[in-house]
Amino acid sequence: MSLKGWDACFPTVIGLCERKDLLSDVQEILHSTKSDEYFSYLNESDFDVLTPTLKKEFTQEVINFLRVVMKINCDVQLTTSWLTNKSSGQHSHTNSWWSAVYYLVEDAEIEFSKKAESIHVGADEFHLNNAMEVVYKPKMGDMLIFPSTTSHEAIEYDGSGERYSLAMNFMPKGQVGFFDSRFIYK
């Protein structure tokens, strides 16, 4: 065999943070919100549910992830946040850079998937480098961080009670890029 090696080029990175210390504060917001306001598109205020302290905590997690894992050193701002208790179809988040989901219950699943290949031939053995989709089952108090363009779906919830989560979008803040591709995000 002449194979010398292989590289996993352009992977989609999914970050996992554990922030059980924020559970009671987020649950307080959940309990103070009317159930018909979850995942509502009624007005802009529906997409800003977090207190300044929680915004700061979640934003710092994304900044730390970007610095440590992605080796990106830039300021980040949380632009939208909303509560949801529903499963969702496949989607991605437009007009944002990175996204995150914070889990308020056990056993809620999320599936990340990649665009279908033009010719798909199934592999004999599953691993992350050949997967078309990957299902995560985060614990209560966990936060997943992922590129906003990553297709994902909240899977139908089989646990007891309702599937509650907090979704968030983030954008860079300040000057990014270089030469003729510079932009200042305010």
The 8 nearest C-alpha neighbors of each residue, nearest first, counted from 0:
[[1, 2, 3, 4, 5, 6, 123, 122],
 [0, 2, 3, 4, 5, 6, 7, 8],
 [3, 1, 0, 4, 5, 6, 7, 8],
 [2, 4, 1, 5, 0, 6, 7, 8],
 [5, 3, 2, 6, 1, 7, 0, 8],
 [6, 4, 7, 3, 2, 8, 128, 1],
 [5, 7, 8, 4, 9, 128, 10, 3],
 [6, 8, 10, 9, 128, 5, 127, 129],
 [9, 7, 6, 10, 5, 128, 11, 12],
 [8, 10, 7, 11, 12, 6, 128, 113],
 [11, 9, 8, 12, 7, 128, 127, 13],
 [12, 10, 13, 9, 146, 149, 145, 113],
 [11, 13, 10, 145, 14, 146, 144, 69],
 [12, 14, 145, 144, 143, 11, 15, 146],
 [15, 13, 144, 143, 12, 145, 16, 64],
 [14, 16, 143, 142, 144, 13, 17, 141],
 [17, 15, 142, 141, 18, 143, 14, 60],
 [16, 18, 141, 140, 19, 142, 15, 138],
 [19, 17, 140, 20, 21, 141, 16, 142],
 [18, 20, 140, 22, 21, 17, 141, 139],
 [19, 21, 18, 22, 23, 140, 24, 17],
 [22, 20, 19, 24, 18, 23, 25, 140],
 [23, 21, 25, 19, 24, 20, 140, 26],
 [22, 24, 26, 25, 21, 27, 20, 19],
 [25, 23, 27, 26, 21, 22, 28, 53],
 [24, 26, 28, 22, 27, 23, 29, 21],
 [27, 25, 29, 23, 28, 24, 22, 30],
 [26, 28, 24, 30, 25, 29, 23, 31],
 [29, 27, 25, 31, 26, 30, 32, 24],
 [28, 30, 26, 32, 27, 31, 25, 82],
 [31, 29, 27, 32, 28, 26, 33, 34],
 [30, 32, 28, 29, 27, 33, 26, 34],
 [33, 31, 29, 30, 28, 34, 36, 37],
 [34, 32, 36, 35, 31, 37, 30, 29],
 [33, 35, 36, 37, 32, 29, 30, 84],
 [34, 36, 33, 37, 39, 38, 32, 84],
 [35, 37, 39, 34, 33, 38, 32, 45],
 [38, 36, 83, 82, 39, 35, 34, 84],
 [37, 39, 83, 82, 36, 81, 40, 84],
 [40, 38, 36, 37, 41, 45, 35, 42],
 [39, 41, 42, 38, 45, 43, 46, 36],
 [42, 40, 39, 45, 43, 36, 44, 38],
 [41, 43, 44, 40, 45, 46, 39, 47],
 [42, 44, 45, 46, 41, 47, 40, 79],
 [43, 45, 46, 47, 42, 48, 41, 40],
 [46, 44, 43, 47, 42, 39, 81, 48],
 [47, 45, 80, 81, 79, 44, 43, 48],
 [46, 48, 80, 44, 79, 45, 49, 81],
 [47, 49, 81, 80, 46, 45, 50, 28],
 [50, 48, 47, 53, 54, 51, 80, 28],
 [49, 51, 53, 52, 54, 48, 47, 28],
 [52, 50, 54, 53, 55, 49, 56, 48],
 [53, 51, 55, 50, 54, 56, 49, 57],
 [52, 54, 56, 50, 55, 51, 49, 57],
 [55, 53, 51, 57, 52, 56, 58, 49],
 [54, 56, 58, 52, 53, 57, 59, 51],
 [57, 55, 53, 59, 58, 54, 52, 60],
 [58, 56, 60, 54, 59, 55, 53, 61],
 [59, 57, 55, 61, 60, 56, 54, 77],
 [58, 60, 62, 56, 57, 61, 55, 63],
 [61, 59, 63, 57, 58, 62, 64, 56],
 [60, 62, 64, 58, 59, 63, 65, 57],
 [61, 63, 59, 65, 60, 64, 66, 58],
 [64, 62, 60, 66, 61, 65, 67, 59],
 [63, 65, 61, 67, 62, 66, 68, 60],
 [64, 66, 69, 62, 71, 63, 68, 67],
 [67, 65, 70, 71, 63, 72, 64, 69],
 [66, 68, 64, 70, 65, 63, 69, 71],
 [69, 67, 64, 65, 70, 66, 71, 63],
 [68, 70, 65, 71, 66, 67, 64, 12],
 [71, 69, 66, 67, 68, 65, 72, 64],
 [72, 70, 66, 65, 69, 73, 67, 68],
 [71, 73, 66, 70, 65, 74, 62, 69],
 [74, 72, 71, 75, 171, 172, 62, 175],
 [73, 75, 172, 171, 173, 62, 76, 72],
 [76, 74, 171, 172, 170, 62, 73, 169],
 [77, 75, 170, 169, 172, 78, 171, 58],
 [76, 78, 169, 168, 79, 58, 170, 54],
 [77, 79, 169, 168, 76, 170, 80, 167],
 [80, 78, 46, 168, 47, 167, 77, 81],
 [81, 79, 167, 46, 47, 166, 48, 168],
 [82, 80, 46, 166, 165, 48, 47, 45],
 [83, 81, 165, 37, 164, 38, 166, 84],
 [82, 84, 38, 37, 164, 85, 163, 165],
 [85, 83, 163, 162, 161, 164, 37, 82],
 [86, 84, 83, 87, 162, 153, 163, 155],
 [85, 87, 153, 155, 154, 156, 84, 88],
 [88, 86, 153, 152, 85, 89, 154, 90],
 [87, 89, 152, 90, 86, 153, 151, 154],
 [90, 88, 152, 151, 150, 87, 91, 153],
 [91, 89, 150, 151, 88, 152, 92, 87],
 [90, 92, 150, 148, 149, 147, 151, 93],
 [91, 93, 147, 148, 95, 94, 90, 98],
 [94, 92, 95, 91, 147, 148, 96, 90],
 [95, 93, 92, 96, 147, 170, 168, 169],
 [96, 94, 93, 170, 169, 168, 147, 97],
 [95, 97, 170, 147, 169, 146, 98, 94],
 [98, 96, 146, 147, 169, 145, 168, 95],
 [99, 97, 168, 147, 145, 167, 144, 169],
 [100, 98, 144, 167, 143, 166, 145, 168],
 [99, 101, 166, 143, 142, 165, 167, 102],
 [100, 102, 142, 165, 164, 141, 166, 140],
 [101, 103, 164, 139, 140, 104, 141, 142],
 [102, 104, 139, 164, 163, 140, 101, 22],
 [105, 103, 139, 102, 163, 162, 107, 106],
 [104, 106, 139, 138, 107, 103, 137, 158],
 [105, 107, 136, 158, 108, 104, 138, 137],
 [108, 106, 105, 156, 136, 162, 104, 137],
 [109, 107, 136, 154, 135, 106, 153, 134],
 [110, 108, 153, 135, 154, 152, 134, 111],
 [109, 111, 134, 152, 151, 133, 135, 112],
 [112, 110, 151, 133, 132, 150, 134, 109],
 [113, 111, 132, 150, 131, 151, 133, 110],
 [112, 114, 131, 115, 132, 150, 111, 149],
 [113, 115, 116, 112, 131, 150, 117, 132],
 [116, 114, 113, 117, 131, 119, 118, 112],
 [115, 117, 118, 119, 114, 113, 131, 120],
 [116, 118, 119, 115, 114, 120, 113, 131],
 [119, 117, 116, 120, 115, 121, 114, 131],
 [118, 120, 116, 121, 117, 115, 122, 131],
 [119, 121, 122, 118, 116, 123, 117, 129],
 [122, 120, 119, 123, 124, 129, 125, 130],
 [121, 123, 124, 120, 125, 129, 130, 126],
 [124, 122, 121, 125, 120, 126, 129, 130],
 [123, 125, 122, 126, 129, 121, 130, 127],
 [126, 124, 130, 129, 122, 123, 127, 128],
 [127, 125, 128, 129, 130, 124, 122, 133],
 [126, 128, 130, 129, 125, 133, 131, 132],
 [127, 129, 126, 130, 7, 10, 125, 131],
 [128, 130, 127, 126, 125, 131, 122, 124],
 [131, 129, 127, 132, 128, 126, 125, 133],
 [130, 132, 113, 112, 129, 133, 115, 114],
 [133, 131, 112, 130, 111, 113, 110, 134],
 [132, 134, 111, 110, 112, 135, 130, 131],
 [135, 133, 110, 109, 111, 108, 136, 132],
 [136, 134, 109, 108, 137, 110, 133, 111],
 [135, 137, 108, 106, 107, 109, 138, 134],
 [138, 136, 141, 135, 139, 107, 108, 106],
 [139, 137, 105, 141, 140, 136, 106, 102],
 [138, 140, 104, 105, 103, 102, 141, 137],
 [139, 141, 19, 18, 102, 22, 17, 103],
 [142, 140, 17, 138, 139, 16, 102, 101],
 [141, 143, 101, 16, 100, 15, 17, 102],
 [142, 144, 15, 99, 100, 14, 16, 13],
 [145, 143, 99, 14, 13, 98, 15, 142],
 [144, 146, 13, 98, 97, 147, 99, 12],
 [145, 147, 97, 148, 149, 98, 96, 144],
 [148, 146, 97, 92, 98, 96, 149, 91],
 [147, 149, 91, 146, 92, 150, 93, 96],
 [150, 148, 147, 146, 91, 151, 145, 111],
 [149, 151, 91, 90, 112, 111, 89, 148],
 [152, 150, 111, 89, 110, 90, 112, 149],
 [151, 153, 89, 110, 88, 87, 109, 154],
 [152, 154, 109, 86, 87, 108, 110, 155],
 [153, 155, 86, 108, 109, 152, 156, 87],
 [156, 154, 86, 157, 153, 85, 108, 87],
 [155, 157, 158, 107, 162, 154, 86, 108],
 [158, 156, 155, 159, 106, 107, 162, 160],
 [159, 157, 156, 106, 160, 107, 105, 161],
 [158, 160, 161, 157, 162, 156, 105, 106],
 [161, 159, 158, 162, 157, 104, 156, 163],
 [160, 162, 163, 84, 159, 158, 156, 104],
 [161, 163, 84, 156, 107, 104, 85, 164],
 [164, 162, 84, 103, 83, 161, 104, 102],
 [163, 165, 102, 103, 83, 101, 82, 166],
 [164, 166, 82, 101, 100, 81, 83, 102],
 [165, 167, 100, 81, 80, 99, 82, 101],
 [168, 166, 80, 99, 98, 79, 100, 81],
 [169, 167, 98, 79, 78, 77, 95, 97],
 [168, 170, 77, 97, 78, 76, 96, 95],
 [169, 171, 96, 76, 95, 75, 172, 77],
 [172, 170, 75, 74, 76, 184, 173, 73],
 [173, 171, 184, 75, 74, 185, 76, 170],
 [172, 174, 184, 183, 185, 175, 171, 74],
 [173, 175, 183, 182, 184, 181, 172, 176],
 [176, 174, 182, 181, 183, 173, 177, 171],
 [177, 175, 181, 180, 182, 174, 178, 179],
 [176, 178, 181, 180, 179, 175, 182, 174],
 [177, 179, 180, 181, 176, 182, 175, 174],
 [178, 180, 181, 177, 176, 182, 175, 183],
 [181, 179, 177, 178, 176, 182, 175, 183],
 [182, 180, 176, 177, 175, 179, 178, 174],
 [181, 183, 174, 175, 184, 176, 180, 173],
 [184, 182, 174, 173, 185, 175, 181, 172],
 [185, 183, 173, 172, 174, 182, 171, 175],
 [184, 172, 173, 183, 171, 174, 76, 170]]
